[in-house]
Amino acid sequence: SKFLNDKWMIKNGFLNDVWEHKPWWWNIKVQKLNLSAPLILLPEVSCQKAIEILQEKGYDQAPVVAESGLILGMVTLSNTLTSVLAGNAQFSDPVTKVIYDQFSKIGLEDSLGKLSCILENDHFAIVVHEQMQFNGSGSSFMKQMVFGVVTAMDLLTFVSRNDKK
């Protein structure tokens, strides 16, 4: 049934938006949100250190990215605290024990309409940018770089500040 759901098809890139009465911001690119640079945690950071860093820097969540650039998931302050307090994780455990490994990615060139469809079901999306990299032998490969984390509040703030009505 999800294949009959236009929003699911748009979110997963199988369908360009077919809505006739789209809001004014629908086709604006994600890059226009002017997101701040994300706080990135490496997988070996402990739950205790992650809590301290997130609180000190004023973040609710942060992507966990391996040294290779592979995005492993997202750590949130509330999930980390809940997991530790419930005994499902220890303060000394690496954050990989408490990450959300189910997350949506969106590109800088994607539309706010696509982002809106993602945020109907997800609390956030990781904004990625494809970058071509070359190794010592001259061969190239594409690498995804985390550009930011976007929430429904970011979208709502953008729309309310720039409302054309």
Secondary structure, DSSP 8 states (H G I E B T S, - for coil): -GGG-HHHHHHTTSS----SS--TTTTSBGGGG-------B-TT-BHHHHHHHHHHHT-SEEEEE-TTS-EEEEEEHHHHHHHHHTTSS-TTSBGGGS-B---EEEETTSBHHHHHHHHTT-SEEEEEEEEEEE-TTS-EEEEEEEEEEEEHHHHHHHHHHS---
